[in-house]
Amino acid sequence: MISSNDFRPGVSIELDGAVWRVISFLHVKPGKGSAFVRTELKNVRTGKTLERTFRAGESVPQANLEKSTMQHTYKDGDQYVFMDMETFEEGQLSVSQIGERVKYLKEGMEVNVIKWGEQVLEVELPNTVVLEVTQADPGVKGDTATGSTKPAIVETGAQVMVPLFITVGEKIKVDTRDDSYLGREN
């Protein structure tokens, strides 16, 4: 159990049979009446957000989450096979369990798998990945200073907006959180 006074961004709680993560909180002490904590919560599984008010000092069950480091070994049909880096056991995850960042997942990549009991809540990829450009329109000489971008397809099949001077075969660094181009990789 955790007190509502101990809420901080990133704290996970159980509410209505689901896991919610505290995004923001505000401890309010009105001039009349008792204090309360106004929070914004995000459902870890669905991404839905809601605002909820708790009495100051109210006890709420804290979610018992298990985080394990796993390595993506290969793809078997629609399933992605991962190996636990501590026990060396293999497990399979579907695209829906991994989420939209599956487009940056490549073999050999280590990820953090967060479970609540036996249920996989989310798969955390590294914040940045280095990928090879497999398809891009050719750039025109002299277009490097304009700040324009073009779509490029990387080795995992994801589309990233890159500067005009990027060509096929170059390795680029991509931010997996917001799909942005960060630079060339040497």
Backbone hydrogen bonds, N-H to C=O, Kabsch-Sander energy under -0.5 kcal/mol:
donor,donor_aa,acceptor,acceptor_aa,energy
2,I,60,V,-3.1
4,S,58,E,-1.9
6,D,3,S,-1.7
7,F,4,S,-1.0
10,G,22,V,-3.0
11,V,8,R,-2.1
13,I,20,W,-3.0
14,E,61,P,-2.9
15,L,18,A,-2.6
18,A,15,L,-1.2
20,W,13,I,-3.0
20,W,18,A,-0.5
21,R,42,K,-2.9
22,V,11,V,-2.8
23,I,40,E,-3.0
24,S,40,E,-1.3
26,L,38,R,-2.0
28,V,26,L,-0.6
28,V,36,F,-3.2
36,F,28,V,-2.4
37,V,54,F,-3.3
38,R,26,L,-2.8
38,R,36,F,-0.5
39,T,37,V,-0.5
39,T,52,R,-3.0
40,E,24,S,-2.6
41,L,39,T,-0.5
41,L,50,L,-3.2
42,K,21,R,-2.3
43,N,48,K,-3.3
44,V,19,V,-2.1
47,G,43,N,-2.2
50,L,41,L,-2.4
52,R,39,T,-2.3
54,F,37,V,-2.7
56,A,35,A,-1.8
58,E,55,R,-2.0
60,V,2,I,-2.9
63,A,12,S,-1.5
65,L,63,A,-1.1
66,E,115,K,-2.9
68,S,113,V,-2.2
70,M,68,S,-0.5
70,M,111,V,-2.9
71,Q,83,M,-2.5
72,H,109,M,-2.8
73,T,71,Q,-0.6
73,T,81,V,-2.4
74,Y,81,V,-1.0
76,D,79,Q,-3.0
77,G,75,K,-0.6
79,Q,76,D,-2.0
80,Y,93,L,-3.1
81,V,74,Y,-2.9
81,V,79,Q,-0.5
82,F,91,G,-3.3
83,M,71,Q,-2.5
84,D,89,E,-3.0
85,M,69,T,-2.4
88,F,84,D,-1.8
91,G,82,F,-2.7
93,L,80,Y,-2.5
95,V,78,D,-0.5
98,I,94,S,-1.8
99,G,95,V,-2.6
102,V,99,G,-1.4
103,K,100,E,-1.1
104,Y,101,R,-1.9
105,L,102,V,-1.5
108,G,72,H,-3.5
109,M,106,K,-1.8
111,V,70,M,-3.3
112,N,124,E,-2.3
113,V,68,S,-3.0
113,V,111,V,-0.5
114,I,112,N,-0.6
114,I,122,E,-2.8
115,K,66,E,-3.1
115,K,113,V,-0.6
116,W,119,Q,-2.8
117,G,64,N,-0.5
117,G,115,K,-0.5
118,E,116,W,-0.5
119,Q,116,W,-1.7
121,L,114,I,-2.8
121,L,119,Q,-0.6
122,E,114,I,-1.3
123,V,98,I,-0.5
124,E,112,N,-3.3
124,E,122,E,-0.5
125,L,123,V,-0.7
129,V,174,V,-2.2
131,L,129,V,-0.6
131,L,172,I,-2.5
133,V,170,E,-2.8
134,T,153,I,-2.8
135,Q,153,I,-1.8
137,D,151,P,-0.6
143,D,140,V,-1.9
145,A,142,G,-0.5
146,T,143,D,-0.6
150,K,162,V,-2.8
152,A,160,V,-2.1
153,I,135,Q,-3.0
154,V,158,A,-2.4
155,E,132,E,-1.7
157,G,154,V,-2.3
158,A,103,K,-0.5
160,V,152,A,-2.7
161,M,179,D,-0.5
162,V,150,K,-3.0
162,V,160,V,-0.6
164,L,148,S,-0.9
166,I,163,P,-1.5
169,G,133,V,-2.9
170,E,167,T,-1.6
172,I,131,L,-3.1
173,K,183,G,-3.2
174,V,129,V,-2.8
175,D,180,S,-2.9
176,T,127,N,-2.4
176,T,174,V,-0.7
177,R,127,N,-0.6
179,D,175,D,-1.1
180,S,175,D,-0.8
181,Y,161,M,-0.5
182,L,173,K,-3.1
183,G,173,K,-1.0
185,E,171,K,-2.7
